[in-house]
Amino acid sequence: MALTLYYHPLSSFCWKALIAFYEADVAFTPRVVNLGDPADRAAFQAVWPLAKFPVLRDDARGQTIPESSLIVEYLARTQASGASLLASDPDAAMQTRLLDRLIDNYVHLPFQQIVSERMRPDDKHDPFGAEQNRGKVAEGYDLIAPMIARTWAMGETFTLADCAALPALFYADYAVKLAAWPNLAAYLERLKARPSVARVLAEAEPFFQYFPLKDG
Ligand SMILES: N[C@@H](CCC(=O)N[C@@H](CS)C(=O)NCC(=O)O)C(=O)O
């Protein structure tokens, strides 16, 4: 098969790409990467030296595509069944990309920092930094909450922005409860009920025991 996705089923940014694949019903060869295994990490680094997943390899077109947002865009551009993930109208496409960037930069990334802080050795914790990042996640919720006013982020069509929103909101809810942002909490529930998302969550389930914030 021409498309190979390098990923891990628990990885939040990989979820963004997986949701897009399942939405578009595009077949791919799954290549689960174990970054904790030196040989597997080295093999992955040969594909993408940063060793951050997801990464898509398209052998038919000789392309290697890192970065979750670009993988979704690539599917939208190269697969007819994925076209609706990014509007063809340039203004609508820009608004979709804007939401994707806001969600990643102001919710997903500060959440990732909270996880990194939790994984530090016992004598290297930074409670002040963790608290600051919880504040940033809350600011991110404030930023995007008024923008999610309809069924999906861009209206009635499920797009790149929704692929970005699910992992950010699902995981960040463990660090900063969404209850104080009822429309985001309701949006997260709609996302979880989407078949593409339910499939990603089911595939992650066996690994969820390794999520450092699973117990709060
Ligand atoms: N901006 C990247 C972020 C990718 C990223 O941070 N992936 C994480 C997993 S969620 C990763 O590879 N972490 C491993 C590491 O940093 O060593 C994207 O959107 O794909």
The ligand as an SDF file (V2000), in Angstrom:
LIG
                    3D

 20 19  0  0  0  0  0  0  0  0999 V2000
    3.4640   19.7920   15.7060 N   0  0  0  0  0  0  0  0  0  0  0  0
    3.5150   18.3450   15.6680 C   0  0  0  0  0  0  0  0  0  0  0  0
    3.5820   17.8400   17.0940 C   0  0  0  0  0  0  0  0  0  0  0  0
    3.8380   16.3500   17.1360 C   0  0  0  0  0  0  0  0  0  0  0  0
    4.1190   15.8600   18.5400 C   0  0  0  0  0  0  0  0  0  0  0  0
    4.4330   16.6270   19.4680 O   0  0  0  0  0  0  0  0  0  0  0  0
    4.0160   14.5390   18.6940 N   0  0  0  0  0  0  0  0  0  0  0  0
    4.3230   13.9380   19.9710 C   0  0  0  0  0  0  0  0  0  0  0  0
    3.2830   12.8960   20.3110 C   0  0  0  0  0  0  0  0  0  0  0  0
    1.6950   13.5920   20.6270 S   0  0  0  0  0  0  0  0  0  0  0  0
    5.6550   13.2340   19.8920 C   0  0  0  0  0  0  0  0  0  0  0  0
    6.0450   12.7690   18.8400 O   0  0  0  0  0  0  0  0  0  0  0  0
    6.3470   13.1570   21.0270 N   0  0  0  0  0  0  0  0  0  0  0  0
    7.5740   12.4300   21.1100 C   0  0  0  0  0  0  0  0  0  0  0  0
    8.7400   13.2810   21.4460 C   0  0  0  0  0  0  0  0  0  0  0  0
    8.6050   14.5190   21.4830 O   0  0  0  0  0  0  0  0  0  0  0  0
    9.8090   12.6910   21.6850 O   0  0  0  0  0  0  0  0  0  0  0  0
    2.3040   17.7860   14.9180 C   0  0  0  0  0  0  0  0  0  0  0  0
    1.2800   18.4820   14.8380 O   0  0  0  0  0  0  0  0  0  0  0  0
    2.3920   16.6840   14.3590 O   0  0  0  0  0  0  0  0  0  0  0  0
  1  2  1  0
  2  3  1  0
  2 18  1  0
  3  4  1  0
  4  5  1  0
  5  6  2  0
  5  7  1  0
  7  8  1  0
  8  9  1  0
  8 11  1  0
  9 10  1  0
 11 12  2  0
 11 13  1  0
 13 14  1  0
 14 15  1  0
 15 16  2  0
 15 17  1  0
 18 19  2  0
 18 20  1  0
M  END
$$$$
